[in-house]
Amino acid sequence: MPDSVVKYRLQVFLQSVSGVLTHDFLFILLLSTGWRLSGKRKFRHQKTVRRGG
């Protein structure tokens, strides 16, 4: 294979990997911020459910 094809495939691969990484990072950020905001409510809800059950 010519070098240009290898470089092109490497670029595409790196772009897809970086895209997935950034997507996961943003998803984790959203999850963590949402968990911080609604963490107290969730814990209270879990406690009430456990007591009732």
Backbone bond lengths (Angstrom), bond angles and torsions (degrees), N, CA, C in turn:
res aa  C-N    CA-C-N  psi(-1)  N-CA   C-N-CA  omega(-1)  CA-C   N-CA-C  phi
1 M - - - 1.474 - - 1.532 109.90 -
2 P 1.317 116.15 141.00 1.479 119.15 176.80 1.522 111.37 -68.80
3 D 1.318 115.64 157.11 1.468 120.70 -177.64 1.526 111.47 -61.71
4 S 1.336 117.38 -36.14 1.465 120.19 -176.99 1.529 110.63 -60.86
5 V 1.329 116.60 -40.11 1.468 120.33 -179.30 1.524 109.87 -65.86
6 V 1.336 116.26 -42.95 1.465 120.46 180.00 1.518 110.03 -62.53
7 K 1.333 116.65 -45.21 1.469 120.47 -179.46 1.526 110.50 -63.03
8 Y 1.338 116.14 -41.00 1.460 119.89 -179.84 1.527 110.58 -63.09
9 R 1.328 116.16 -45.06 1.468 119.69 179.99 1.521 110.69 -64.48
10 L 1.328 116.75 -38.17 1.463 120.40 177.78 1.522 110.03 -62.71
11 Q 1.335 116.36 -43.77 1.470 120.40 -179.81 1.524 110.63 -60.62
12 V 1.333 116.01 -47.17 1.468 120.37 -179.22 1.520 110.21 -61.31
13 F 1.336 115.31 -43.06 1.460 120.07 -179.40 1.522 110.76 -62.72
14 L 1.336 116.38 -46.05 1.463 120.40 -179.15 1.525 110.54 -64.20
15 Q 1.330 116.23 -40.02 1.470 119.91 179.98 1.526 110.51 -62.64
16 S 1.330 116.53 -44.06 1.468 119.83 -179.09 1.523 110.31 -65.65
17 V 1.340 116.88 -41.52 1.462 120.67 -179.88 1.519 110.19 -63.87
18 S 1.343 116.51 -46.41 1.467 119.49 -179.24 1.523 110.23 -64.46
19 G 1.324 116.91 -36.73 1.457 120.36 178.17 1.518 111.45 -62.61
20 V 1.333 116.04 -43.54 1.465 120.57 178.99 1.521 110.03 -64.71
21 L 1.334 116.25 -42.17 1.466 120.34 -178.31 1.523 110.37 -63.11
22 T 1.345 116.79 -46.55 1.462 119.74 -179.49 1.526 110.05 -64.09
23 H 1.335 116.90 -38.54 1.462 120.63 179.17 1.525 110.07 -62.28
24 D 1.330 116.51 -47.00 1.465 120.55 179.02 1.518 110.55 -62.54
25 F 1.345 116.20 -40.81 1.464 120.32 -178.47 1.523 110.30 -62.67
26 L 1.339 116.62 -45.04 1.461 120.18 178.96 1.527 110.35 -64.02
27 F 1.334 116.52 -40.30 1.466 120.95 179.77 1.526 110.61 -62.36
28 I 1.344 116.01 -43.06 1.469 120.57 179.11 1.524 109.91 -65.48
29 L 1.334 116.80 -40.06 1.465 120.30 178.64 1.526 109.53 -60.73
30 L 1.329 116.64 -46.99 1.463 120.47 179.68 1.522 110.63 -60.60
31 L 1.330 116.35 -43.75 1.464 120.34 -179.93 1.519 111.09 -61.48
32 S 1.340 115.85 -46.35 1.469 119.56 -176.40 1.526 110.73 -65.51
33 T 1.337 117.25 -42.45 1.462 119.59 -179.77 1.528 110.12 -66.51
34 G 1.326 117.02 -42.34 1.461 120.42 178.12 1.515 111.08 -63.08
35 W 1.336 116.89 -39.51 1.470 121.14 179.99 1.516 110.01 -65.84
36 R 1.346 116.87 -39.73 1.472 120.28 179.36 1.522 110.24 -64.60
37 L 1.344 116.23 -40.63 1.461 119.88 -176.56 1.529 111.12 -70.59
38 S 1.337 116.64 -41.93 1.468 119.92 -175.20 1.526 111.44 -108.47
39 G 1.318 118.16 17.45 1.462 120.75 -177.98 1.514 111.82 -65.74
40 K 1.341 117.01 -46.31 1.466 120.73 -178.10 1.527 110.72 -61.27
41 R 1.328 116.61 -43.62 1.462 120.26 179.81 1.524 110.27 -61.40
42 K 1.335 116.44 -43.97 1.466 120.10 -177.84 1.520 110.12 -62.56
43 F 1.336 117.12 -44.62 1.464 120.34 -178.39 1.527 110.14 -62.86
44 R 1.325 117.63 -44.39 1.462 120.53 178.69 1.520 110.22 -60.66
45 H 1.339 115.68 -42.66 1.459 120.16 -179.07 1.523 110.40 -63.12
46 Q 1.327 117.23 -43.38 1.463 120.53 179.70 1.525 110.73 -62.33
47 K 1.332 117.43 -41.12 1.467 120.78 -179.30 1.527 110.33 -62.97
48 T 1.324 117.25 -45.07 1.459 120.34 -179.44 1.524 110.06 -63.42
49 V 1.328 117.23 -39.47 1.467 120.50 -179.87 1.517 109.52 -65.15
50 R 1.325 117.27 -42.02 1.463 120.50 -178.99 1.528 110.48 -64.17
51 R 1.327 117.32 -42.56 1.466 120.52 -179.79 1.525 110.42 -63.82
52 G 1.346 115.28 -42.69 1.456 118.99 -178.82 1.521 111.31 -67.05
53 G 1.355 116.41 -38.75 1.463 119.94 -176.96 1.507 111.36 -73.60
